[in-house]
Amino acid sequence: MNIELTLFGGLAVVVILFGIARLLRMPAELAGLLAAGLPLFAYVVALFRAWPGLDVVAIHIAVFGIAAFVLAVLSRYRAKQTRMHWVPKALVAFFLLLVVVNAGFLYVSTKGLPPVLAR
C-alpha cells in the first residue's frame, strides 16, 4: 500500500465527498462526518491486506478528521455570511500546521531522515 497515495488520495476524497454532501444540502456537521467517515472506513478495510504501522494509521486518521473539521468550520461561516472570529481562524491554522507536521513525521518514519538534515 502506497502511503502517499492513500494519504493524499484519501484527502482528495474527503474534499470531494464534503462538496457533494454540501451540494445535496446536508448540514456542515453531517457532511464533515460523512466526508471523514467513508474514507476512514475504506482505509480500515484496506488495512487488512497490509499493515503499515500504527504511526501511519494514526496520521491517516488525524489528517482525514482534521480536513473534515476544517471544511465544516469554514462552511458554517460561509453559510452565515459573517466574518470569522479569530478563534476559529486560530483553530484552522493550528490544524493545518498539524497536518504539515504530521506529514513530516510520516516522511521521516517511512523513508528516514534526509541526509541534509542528518548532518
N, C-alpha and C positions, 0 to 999 in steps of 0.2 A: 504494500500500500504506500503510495507516494504522499508524503506528509504535506508538501506544498500544494498538491492538487486537492487533497481533502480539506485543508485549511482554507485556502483561497476560493476553491470551488464551493465549499460549504458557505463561506461568507457571501459569495455572489448569490447563492440560493436563498440565503436569509433575506437579502435585499430584494430579490425578485418576488419572493413569497409575501413579504411585507407590502410591497407595492400592489400586488394583485389583491391582497386582502383589503387594503385601503380603497382600491377601486371598487370593490364589492360592498363598500360602506360599513365594514366592520369597525368596531371601536379600536382605538390605537392599542390598548392593552391586550385585547384578544388577538389583534393582528401580530403584535410582538410575540405573544405566547406561541401562536401558530408558526410564525416565521422562525423562531428559535427551536421549537419542539420537533418539527418534522426533520430538519437536517440532523439534529442530535439523535433522533431515533434511527435514522438511516446510518449514521456513523456508528452507533452502538451495535447495530446489526452487522455492519462490516467488520467490527472488532472480533467477531467470532472466527473470521478467516485468518487474521494476523494480528497479534498483539504488539503494538509499537512501544508500549511502556506507559506507565501511569502519568509521567510528566507530559507526554504528548497528548494523552486523553484529556488531562486537566486543562491544557491550553486550548484544545478544541472546544471544550465545554465553556470555558471563560469567554473566548472570542465570539462564539455564536450567541451566547447570552448577552454580552456587552453590546454587540451590534444591534440586537433586537431592542434592548433597553434604550440605546441612543436614538434609534429610529422612532420609537414610541414617544420619547420625550420631545423630540423635535416636531413630530406630527401633532402632538397635543397643542403646542404653542402656535403652530402654523394654523391649526383649525380655529383657534380663538382669535387670530389676527392681532395678538398683543405682543408687546416686546417681552423678551425673555429676561427674567430676573438674573442676577449674576450667579446665584446659587446653582440653578440647573446648568448654566454655562460652565461653571467650575466642575460640576459632576461629569458633563460630557467631555470636557478637556481631560479630566482625570482618567476616565475610562479609555479614551483614545490613546493617552500616554501609556496606560496599562497594556493595551494591545501591542503597541510598539515594543515595550519592554519584554512582553511575553514572546513576541516573535524573535527577539534577540536571544532570549533564553532557549527557545526551541532550536534555533540555528546552532548555538553552542552545544546543546545536548545531543544533537544528531550528527553534526559534522565536525565538532571540535572547535577550539579557539583558533581564529585566523592567525597565521604566523606574524602578521604585522602587530597584532595586539599581544601576542605571546612574548615578544621581545620586550 
